[in-house]
Amino acid sequence: MEMPLVDNGNMKRFHKSFLTYYPRMLMFKEKYGHLRIPGDDPKKEWPGLQQWLKNIRATMSKYDHNGSGRFEIEPTYYNLLVSAGVTVHIQNKDV
């Protein structure tokens, strides 16, 4: 995958993290058939993956609701995640 169009420090770090965890996420999904990654990883088989996916889902939610965040800058990441089956958990908020 090529570097994002925006060449600032935060996007470089985001891109590096994405390239580290996205393939791991795909391997997890292939092995288990879902993306419900447990927080407890006693075998240390998937270090950091659950937290990364949690952060990605929060970023996706921000983009879905406000059209802002990292995916506004470079939507290619968002499209890859959606095509891989990553969904945002919707919370019912009654006011």
KEDOLUM-764236 format. One record per atom (N, C-alpha, C): residue number from 1; residue in three letters; z, x, y; atom name. Coordinates in nm, 4 decimals. Layout:
BEGIN
+------+------+----------+----------+----------+------+
! resi ! resn !        z !        x !        y ! name !
+------+------+----------+----------+----------+------+
!  NUM !  ALA !        Z !        X !        Y !   CA !
...
+------+------+----------+----------+----------+------+
This chain:
BEGIN
+------+------+----------+----------+----------+------+
! resi ! resn !        z !        x !        y ! name !
+------+------+----------+----------+----------+------+
!    1 !  MET !   0.0000 !   0.0846 !  -0.1173 !    N !
!    1 !  MET !   0.0000 !   0.0000 !   0.0000 !   CA !
!    1 !  MET !   0.0000 !   0.0891 !   0.1236 !    C !
!    2 !  GLU !  -0.0768 !   0.0510 !   0.2209 !    N !
!    2 !  GLU !  -0.0865 !   0.1286 !   0.3442 !   CA !
!    2 !  GLU !   0.0343 !   0.1031 !   0.4324 !    C !
!    3 !  MET !   0.0554 !   0.1959 !   0.5241 !    N !
!    3 !  MET !   0.1637 !   0.1788 !   0.6206 !   CA !
!    3 !  MET !   0.1329 !   0.0578 !   0.7084 !    C !
!    4 !  PRO !   0.2361 !  -0.0088 !   0.7576 !    N !
!    4 !  PRO !   0.2137 !  -0.1243 !   0.8449 !   CA !
!    4 !  PRO !   0.1457 !  -0.0835 !   0.9749 !    C !
!    5 !  LEU !   0.0893 !  -0.1830 !   1.0391 !    N !
!    5 !  LEU !   0.0187 !  -0.1582 !   1.1651 !   CA !
!    5 !  LEU !   0.1135 !  -0.1076 !   1.2729 !    C !
!    6 !  VAL !   0.2328 !  -0.1639 !   1.2770 !    N !
!    6 !  VAL !   0.3312 !  -0.1217 !   1.3759 !   CA !
!    6 !  VAL !   0.3972 !   0.0048 !   1.3241 !    C !
!    7 !  ASP !   0.3908 !   0.1096 !   1.4035 !    N !
!    7 !  ASP !   0.4342 !   0.2409 !   1.3568 !   CA !
!    7 !  ASP !   0.5646 !   0.2835 !   1.4241 !    C !
!    8 !  ASN !   0.6628 !   0.1930 !   1.4268 !    N !
!    8 !  ASN !   0.7903 !   0.2349 !   1.4835 !   CA !
!    8 !  ASN !   0.8895 !   0.2634 !   1.3710 !    C !
!    9 !  GLY !   1.0020 !   0.3217 !   1.4028 !    N !
!    9 !  GLY !   1.0986 !   0.3665 !   1.3041 !   CA !
!    9 !  GLY !   1.1492 !   0.2586 !   1.2099 !    C !
!   10 !  ASN !   1.1791 !   0.1399 !   1.2634 !    N !
!   10 !  ASN !   1.2329 !   0.0333 !   1.1789 !   CA !
!   10 !  ASN !   1.1310 !  -0.0161 !   1.0767 !    C !
!   11 !  MET !   1.0067 !  -0.0283 !   1.1153 !    N !
!   11 !  MET !   0.9055 !  -0.0743 !   1.0209 !   CA !
!   11 !  MET !   0.8770 !   0.0326 !   0.9158 !    C !
!   12 !  LYS !   0.8863 !   0.1598 !   0.9517 !    N !
!   12 !  LYS !   0.8679 !   0.2655 !   0.8527 !   CA !
!   12 !  LYS !   0.9771 !   0.2570 !   0.7472 !    C !
!   13 !  ARG !   1.1002 !   0.2378 !   0.7928 !    N !
!   13 !  ARG !   1.2128 !   0.2255 !   0.7000 !   CA !
!   13 !  ARG !   1.1985 !   0.1009 !   0.6126 !    C !
!   14 !  PHE !   1.1567 !  -0.0100 !   0.6737 !    N !
!   14 !  PHE !   1.1359 !  -0.1336 !   0.5994 !   CA !
!   14 !  PHE !   1.0270 !  -0.1144 !   0.4943 !    C !
!   15 !  HIS !   0.9189 !  -0.0472 !   0.5328 !    N !
!   15 !  HIS !   0.8075 !  -0.0232 !   0.4421 !   CA !
!   15 !  HIS !   0.8522 !   0.0636 !   0.3236 !    C !
!   16 !  LYS !   0.9269 !   0.1678 !   0.3507 !    N !
!   16 !  LYS !   0.9754 !   0.2559 !   0.2441 !   CA !
!   16 !  LYS !   1.0655 !   0.1784 !   0.1480 !    C !
!   17 !  SER !   1.1527 !   0.0969 !   0.2015 !    N !
!   17 !  SER !   1.2406 !   0.0138 !   0.1190 !   CA !
!   17 !  SER !   1.1584 !  -0.0852 !   0.0363 !    C !
!   18 !  PHE !   1.0586 !  -0.1444 !   0.0991 !    N !
!   18 !  PHE !   0.9724 !  -0.2406 !   0.0302 !   CA !
!   18 !  PHE !   0.9017 !  -0.1744 !  -0.0877 !    C !
!   19 !  LEU !   0.8495 !  -0.0543 !  -0.0649 !    N !
!   19 !  LEU !   0.7795 !   0.0176 !  -0.1720 !   CA !
!   19 !  LEU !   0.8736 !   0.0601 !  -0.2840 !    C !
!   20 !  THR !   1.0005 !   0.0756 !  -0.2543 !    N !
!   20 !  THR !   1.0983 !   0.1102 !  -0.3566 !   CA !
!   20 !  THR !   1.1351 !  -0.0117 !  -0.4404 !    C !
!   21 !  TYR !   1.1683 !  -0.1223 !  -0.3748 !    N !
!   21 !  TYR !   1.2252 !  -0.2374 !  -0.4452 !   CA !
!   21 !  TYR !   1.1243 !  -0.3419 !  -0.4914 !    C !
!   22 !  TYR !   1.0137 !  -0.3569 !  -0.4242 !    N !
!   22 !  TYR !   0.9153 !  -0.4578 !  -0.4649 !   CA !
!   22 !  TYR !   0.8671 !  -0.4361 !  -0.6088 !    C !
!   23 !  PRO !   0.8288 !  -0.3128 !  -0.6487 !    N !
!   23 !  PRO !   0.7883 !  -0.2932 !  -0.7885 !   CA !
!   23 !  PRO !   0.9027 !  -0.3197 !  -0.8878 !    C !
!   24 !  ARG !   1.0252 !  -0.2863 !  -0.8494 !    N !
!   24 !  ARG !   1.1412 !  -0.3139 !  -0.9350 !   CA !
!   24 !  ARG !   1.1605 !  -0.4640 !  -0.9510 !    C !
!   25 !  MET !   1.1406 !  -0.5366 !  -0.8410 !    N !
!   25 !  MET !   1.1533 !  -0.6818 !  -0.8465 !   CA !
!   25 !  MET !   1.0485 !  -0.7410 !  -0.9411 !    C !
!   26 !  LEU !   0.9269 !  -0.6909 !  -0.9336 !    N !
!   26 !  LEU !   0.8210 !  -0.7396 !  -1.0230 !   CA !
!   26 !  LEU !   0.8537 !  -0.7084 !  -1.1695 !    C !
!   27 !  MET !   0.9099 !  -0.5909 !  -1.1953 !    N !
!   27 !  MET !   0.9487 !  -0.5557 !  -1.3328 !   CA !
!   27 !  MET !   1.0608 !  -0.6462 !  -1.3816 !    C !
!   28 !  PHE !   1.1566 !  -0.6771 !  -1.2954 !    N !
!   28 !  PHE !   1.2649 !  -0.7679 !  -1.3321 !   CA !
!   28 !  PHE !   1.2090 !  -0.9048 !  -1.3669 !    C !
!   29 !  LYS !   1.1190 !  -0.9542 !  -1.2834 !    N !
!   29 !  LYS !   1.0607 !  -1.0862 !  -1.3074 !   CA !
!   29 !  LYS !   0.9802 !  -1.0875 !  -1.4374 !    C !
!   30 !  GLU !   0.9074 !  -0.9804 !  -1.4646 !    N !
!   30 !  GLU !   0.8303 !  -0.9725 !  -1.5882 !   CA !
!   30 !  GLU !   0.9223 !  -0.9708 !  -1.7101 !    C !
!   31 !  LYS !   1.0325 !  -0.8996 !  -1.6999 !    N !
!   31 !  LYS !   1.1249 !  -0.8870 !  -1.8124 !   CA !
!   31 !  LYS !   1.2024 !  -1.0162 !  -1.8385 !    C !
!   32 !  TYR !   1.2513 !  -1.0811 !  -1.7302 !    N !
!   32 !  TYR !   1.3391 !  -1.1968 !  -1.7455 !   CA !
!   32 !  TYR !   1.2740 !  -1.3306 !  -1.7120 !    C !
!   33 !  GLY !   1.1597 !  -1.3288 !  -1.6469 !    N !
!   33 !  GLY !   1.0898 !  -1.4532 !  -1.6165 !   CA !
!   33 !  GLY !   1.1419 !  -1.5272 !  -1.4947 !    C !
!   34 !  HIS !   1.2304 !  -1.4658 !  -1.4183 !    N !
!   34 !  HIS !   1.2846 !  -1.5296 !  -1.2983 !   CA !
!   34 !  HIS !   1.3309 !  -1.4219 !  -1.2012 !    C !
!   35 !  LEU !   1.3740 !  -1.4658 !  -1.0840 !    N !
!   35 !  LEU !   1.4226 !  -1.3733 !  -0.9821 !   CA !
!   35 !  LEU !   1.5672 !  -1.4017 !  -0.9436 !    C !
!   36 !  ARG !   1.6448 !  -1.4538 !  -1.0365 !    N !
!   36 !  ARG !   1.7877 !  -1.4761 !  -1.0136 !   CA !
!   36 !  ARG !   1.8611 !  -1.3491 !  -1.0581 !    C !
!   37 !  ILE !   1.8638 !  -1.2528 !  -0.9722 !    N !
!   37 !  ILE !   1.9193 !  -1.1222 !  -1.0051 !   CA !
!   37 !  ILE !   2.0709 !  -1.1274 !  -0.9884 !    C !
!   38 !  PRO !   2.1449 !  -1.0959 !  -1.0934 !    N !
!   38 !  PRO !   2.2907 !  -1.1033 !  -1.0839 !   CA !
!   38 !  PRO !   2.3467 !  -0.9937 !  -0.9928 !    C !
!   39 !  GLY !   2.4546 !  -1.0266 !  -0.9234 !    N !
!   39 !  GLY !   2.5201 !  -0.9280 !  -0.8388 !   CA !
!   39 !  GLY !   2.5915 !  -0.8225 !  -0.9209 !    C !
!   40 !  ASP !   2.6362 !  -0.8616 !  -1.0404 !    N !
!   40 !  ASP !   2.7046 !  -0.7692 !  -1.1291 !   CA !
!   40 !  ASP !   2.6010 !  -0.7048 !  -1.2209 !    C !
!   41 !  ASP !   2.5897 !  -0.5749 !  -1.2147 !    N !
!   41 !  ASP !   2.4907 !  -0.5006 !  -1.2934 !   CA !
!   41 !  ASP !   2.5642 !  -0.3912 !  -1.3722 !    C !
!   42 !  PRO !   2.6354 !  -0.4301 !  -1.4802 !    N !
!   42 !  PRO !   2.7201 !  -0.3328 !  -1.5502 !   CA !
!   42 !  PRO !   2.6442 !  -0.2138 !  -1.6094 !    C !
!   43 !  LYS !   2.5200 !  -0.2319 !  -1.6460 !    N !
!   43 !  LYS !   2.4413 !  -0.1226 !  -1.7029 !   CA !
!   43 !  LYS !   2.3745 !  -0.0376 !  -1.5953 !    C !
!   44 !  LYS !   2.3911 !  -0.0776 !  -1.4708 !    N !
!   44 !  LYS !   2.3271 !  -0.0082 !  -1.3585 !   CA !
!   44 !  LYS !   2.1762 !   0.0018 !  -1.3784 !    C !
!   45 !  GLU !   2.1206 !  -0.1085 !  -1.4327 !    N !
!   45 !  GLU !   1.9781 !  -0.1143 !  -1.4629 !   CA !
!   45 !  GLU !   1.8937 !  -0.1433 !  -1.3390 !    C !
!   46 !  TRP !   1.9509 !  -0.2187 !  -1.2437 !    N !
!   46 !  TRP !   1.8757 !  -0.2621 !  -1.1256 !   CA !
!   46 !  TRP !   1.9547 !  -0.2304 !  -0.9984 !    C !
!   47 !  PRO !   1.9860 !  -0.1055 !  -0.9717 !    N !
!   47 !  PRO !   2.0715 !  -0.0735 !  -0.8560 !   CA !
!   47 !  PRO !   2.0098 !  -0.1144 !  -0.7226 !    C !
!   48 !  GLY !   2.0862 !  -0.1920 !  -0.6473 !    N !
!   48 !  GLY !   2.0443 !  -0.2324 !  -0.5129 !   CA !
!   48 !  GLY !   1.9458 !  -0.3467 !  -0.5060 !    C !
!   49 !  LEU !   1.8909 !  -0.3893 !  -0.6180 !    N !
!   49 !  LEU !   1.7851 !  -0.4907 !  -0.6160 !   CA !
!   49 !  LEU !   1.8358 !  -0.6264 !  -0.5697 !    C !
!   50 !  GLN !   1.9526 !  -0.6661 !  -0.6156 !    N !
!   50 !  GLN !   2.0056 !  -0.7968 !  -0.5783 !   CA !
!   50 !  GLN !   2.0303 !  -0.8035 !  -0.4278 !    C !
!   51 !  GLN !   2.0887 !  -0.7000 !  -0.3705 !    N !
!   51 !  GLN !   2.1167 !  -0.6984 !  -0.2269 !   CA !
!   51 !  GLN !   1.9871 !  -0.6933 !  -0.1465 !    C !
!   52 !  TRP !   1.8902 !  -0.6161 !  -0.1933 !    N !
!   52 !  TRP !   1.7615 !  -0.6080 !  -0.1236 !   CA !
!   52 !  TRP !   1.6941 !  -0.7446 !  -0.1213 !    C !
!   53 !  LEU !   1.6941 !  -0.8125 !  -0.2359 !    N !
!   53 !  LEU !   1.6291 !  -0.9437 !  -0.2426 !   CA !
!   53 !  LEU !   1.7033 !  -1.0455 !  -0.1568 !    C !
!   54 !  LYS !   1.8343 !  -1.0350 !  -0.1523 !    N !
!   54 !  LYS !   1.9135 !  -1.1231 !  -0.0659 !   CA !
!   54 !  LYS !   1.8732 !  -1.1025 !   0.0805 !    C !
!   55 !  ASN !   1.8595 !  -0.9772 !   0.1220 !    N !
!   55 !  ASN !   1.8188 !  -0.9470 !   0.2592 !   CA !
!   55 !  ASN !   1.6757 !  -0.9924 !   0.2866 !    C !
!   56 !  ILE !   1.5889 !  -0.9750 !   0.1892 !    N !
!   56 !  ILE !   1.4490 !  -1.0187 !   0.2042 !   CA !
!   56 !  ILE !   1.4421 !  -1.1700 !   0.2203 !    C !
!   57 !  ARG !   1.5201 !  -1.2412 !   0.1400 !    N !
!   57 !  ARG !   1.5204 !  -1.3885 !   0.1517 !   CA !
!   57 !  ARG !   1.5710 !  -1.4326 !   0.2887 !    C !
!   58 !  ALA !   1.6696 !  -1.3625 !   0.3419 !    N !
!   58 !  ALA !   1.7196 !  -1.3946 !   0.4762 !   CA !
!   58 !  ALA !   1.6107 !  -1.3697 !   0.5805 !    C !
!   59 !  THR !   1.5373 !  -1.2610 !   0.5640 !    N !
!   59 !  THR !   1.4272 !  -1.2302 !   0.6561 !   CA !
!   59 !  THR !   1.3162 !  -1.3339 !   0.6436 !    C !
!   60 !  MET !   1.2881 !  -1.3772 !   0.5201 !    N !
!   60 !  MET !   1.1870 !  -1.4808 !   0.4986 !   CA !
!   60 !  MET !   1.2300 !  -1.6118 !   0.5634 !    C !
!   61 !  SER !   1.3586 !  -1.6451 !   0.5507 !    N !
!   61 !  SER !   1.4105 !  -1.7686 !   0.6092 !   CA !
!   61 !  SER !   1.3973 !  -1.7664 !   0.7610 !    C !
!   62 !  LYS !   1.4281 !  -1.6530 !   0.8208 !    N !
!   62 !  LYS !   1.4142 !  -1.6380 !   0.9661 !   CA !
!   62 !  LYS !   1.2689 !  -1.6581 !   1.0080 !    C !
!   63 !  TYR !   1.1783 !  -1.6032 !   0.9291 !    N !
!   63 !  TYR !   1.0358 !  -1.6183 !   0.9591 !   CA !
!   63 !  TYR !   0.9915 !  -1.7632 !   0.9407 !    C !
!   64 !  ASP !   1.0388 !  -1.8289 !   0.8347 !    N !
!   64 !  ASP !   1.0024 !  -1.9683 !   0.8089 !   CA !
!   64 !  ASP !   1.0514 !  -2.0613 !   0.9201 !    C !
!   65 !  HIS !   1.1731 !  -2.0373 !   0.9676 !    N !
!   65 !  HIS !   1.2326 !  -2.1276 !   1.0650 !   CA !
!   65 !  HIS !   1.1935 !  -2.0974 !   1.2096 !    C !
!   66 !  ASN !   1.1834 !  -1.9688 !   1.2435 !    N !
!   66 !  ASN !   1.1597 !  -1.9319 !   1.3836 !   CA !
!   66 !  ASN !   1.0274 !  -1.8608 !   1.4069 !    C !
!   67 !  GLY !   0.9614 !  -1.8191 !   1.2994 !    N !
!   67 !  GLY !   0.8396 !  -1.7410 !   1.3147 !   CA !
!   67 !  GLY !   0.8664 !  -1.6042 !   1.3736 !    C !
!   68 !  SER !   0.9873 !  -1.5532 !   1.3508 !    N !
!   68 !  SER !   1.0237 !  -1.4247 !   1.4098 !   CA !
!   68 !  SER !   1.0688 !  -1.3272 !   1.3014 !    C !
!   69 !  GLY !   1.0931 !  -1.2059 !   1.3419 !    N !
!   69 !  GLY !   1.1411 !  -1.1043 !   1.2490 !   CA !
!   69 !  GLY !   1.0309 !  -1.0098 !   1.2043 !    C !
!   70 !  ARG !   1.0606 !  -0.9335 !   1.1013 !    N !
!   70 !  ARG !   0.9678 !  -0.8317 !   1.0525 !   CA !
!   70 !  ARG !   0.8358 !  -0.8904 !   1.0034 !    C !
!   71 !  PHE !   0.8402 !  -1.0093 !   0.9459 !    N !
!   71 !  PHE !   0.7176 !  -1.0678 !   0.8931 !   CA !
!   71 !  PHE !   0.6264 !  -1.1193 !   1.0037 !    C !
!   72 !  GLU !   0.6808 !  -1.1422 !   1.1216 !    N !
!   72 !  GLU !   0.5971 !  -1.1765 !   1.2365 !   CA !
!   72 !  GLU !   0.5136 !  -1.0536 !   1.2748 !    C !
!   73 !  ILE !   0.5762 !  -0.9360 !   1.2660 !    N !
!   73 !  ILE !   0.5086 !  -0.8117 !   1.3003 !   CA !
!   73 !  ILE !   0.4011 !  -0.7789 !   1.1964 !    C !
!   74 !  GLU !   0.4352 !  -0.7956 !   1.0685 !    N !
!   74 !  GLU !   0.3430 !  -0.7604 !   0.9601 !   CA !
!   74 !  GLU !   0.3546 !  -0.8637 !   0.8474 !    C !
!   75 !  PRO !   0.2781 !  -0.9740 !   0.8531 !    N !
!   75 !  PRO !   0.2890 !  -1.0823 !   0.7555 !   CA !
!   75 !  PRO !   0.2411 !  -1.0471 !   0.6141 !    C !
!   76 !  THR !   0.1788 !  -0.9329 !   0.5951 !    N !
!   76 !  THR !   0.1325 !  -0.8929 !   0.4619 !   CA !
!   76 !  THR !   0.2483 !  -0.8889 !   0.3632 !    C !
!   77 !  TYR !   0.3638 !  -0.8390 !   0.4076 !    N !
!   77 !  TYR !   0.4809 !  -0.8324 !   0.3208 !   CA !
!   77 !  TYR !   0.5219 !  -0.9733 !   0.2757 !    C !
!   78 !  TYR !   0.5247 !  -1.0660 !   0.3704 !    N !
!   78 !  TYR !   0.5627 !  -1.2042 !   0.3407 !   CA !
!   78 !  TYR !   0.4681 !  -1.2636 !   0.2365 !    C !
!   79 !  ASN !   0.3402 !  -1.2433 !   0.2560 !    N !
!   79 !  ASN !   0.2413 !  -1.2983 !   0.1631 !   CA !
!   79 !  ASN !   0.2568 !  -1.2386 !   0.0232 !    C !
!   80 !  LEU !   0.2861 !  -1.1102 !   0.0137 !    N !
!   80 !  LEU !   0.3086 !  -1.0475 !  -0.1172 !   CA !
!   80 !  LEU !   0.4311 !  -1.1073 !  -0.1860 !    C !
!   81 !  LEU !   0.5365 !  -1.1286 !  -0.1109 !    N !
!   81 !  LEU !   0.6586 !  -1.1850 !  -0.1684 !   CA !
!   81 !  LEU !   0.6371 !  -1.3281 !  -0.2167 !    C !
!   82 !  VAL !   0.5697 !  -1.4071 !  -0.1367 !    N !
!   82 !  VAL !   0.5426 !  -1.5462 !  -0.1754 !   CA !
!   82 !  VAL !   0.4544 !  -1.5503 !  -0.2997 !    C !
!   83 !  SER !   0.3527 !  -1.4656 !  -0.3042 !    N !
!   83 !  SER !   0.2644 !  -1.4649 !  -0.4216 !   CA !
!   83 !  SER !   0.3364 !  -1.4150 !  -0.5462 !    C !
!   84 !  ALA !   0.4436 !  -1.3378 !  -0.5284 !    N !
!   84 !  ALA !   0.5231 !  -1.2901 !  -0.6424 !   CA !
!   84 !  ALA !   0.6253 !  -1.3950 !  -0.6872 !    C !
!   85 !  GLY !   0.6391 !  -1.5020 !  -0.6104 !    N !
!   85 !  GLY !   0.7299 !  -1.6089 !  -0.6495 !   CA !
!   85 !  GLY !   0.8645 !  -1.6072 !  -0.5812 !    C !
!   86 !  VAL !   0.8814 !  -1.5275 !  -0.4778 !    N !
!   86 !  VAL !   1.0080 !  -1.5241 !  -0.4043 !   CA !
!   86 !  VAL !   1.0155 !  -1.6488 !  -0.3178 !    C !
!   87 !  THR !   1.1255 !  -1.7202 !  -0.3302 !    N !
!   87 !  THR !   1.1460 !  -1.8412 !  -0.2516 !   CA !
!   87 !  THR !   1.2732 !  -1.8262 !  -0.1700 !    C !
!   88 !  VAL !   1.2811 !  -1.9041 !  -0.0650 !    N !
!   88 !  VAL !   1.3994 !  -1.9069 !   0.0202 !   CA !
!   88 !  VAL !   1.4830 !  -2.0252 !  -0.0236 !    C !
!   89 !  HIS !   1.6108 !  -2.0006 !  -0.0432 !    N !
!   89 !  HIS !   1.7019 !  -2.1081 !  -0.0816 !   CA !
!   89 !  HIS !   1.7305 !  -2.1945 !   0.0397 !    C !
!   90 !  ILE !   1.7030 !  -2.3223 !   0.0272 !    N !
!   90 !  ILE !   1.7227 !  -2.4151 !   0.1380 !   CA !
!   90 !  ILE !   1.8639 !  -2.4708 !   0.1300 !    C !
!   91 !  GLN !   1.9324 !  -2.4644 !   0.2422 !    N !
!   91 !  GLN !   2.0678 !  -2.5183 !   0.2501 !   CA !
!   91 !  GLN !   2.0651 !  -2.6454 !   0.3314 !    C !
!   92 !  ASN !   2.1271 !  -2.7481 !   0.2785 !    N !
!   92 !  ASN !   2.1352 !  -2.8745 !   0.3530 !   CA !
!   92 !  ASN !   2.2458 !  -2.8626 !   0.4561 !    C !
!   93 !  LYS !   2.2098 !  -2.8836 !   0.5805 !    N !
!   93 !  LYS !   2.3073 !  -2.8792 !   0.6883 !   CA !
!   93 !  LYS !   2.3071 !  -3.0121 !   0.7601 !    C !
!   94 !  ASP !   2.4056 !  -3.0934 !   0.7283 !    N !
!   94 !  ASP !   2.4194 !  -3.2226 !   0.7973 !   CA !
!   94 !  ASP !   2.5053 !  -3.2028 !   0.9207 !    C !
!   95 !  VAL !   2.4540 !  -3.2501 !   1.0329 !    N !
!   95 !  VAL !   2.5272 !  -3.2340 !   1.1584 !   CA !
!   95 !  VAL !   2.5966 !  -3.3617 !   1.1917 !    C !
+------+------+----------+----------+----------+------+
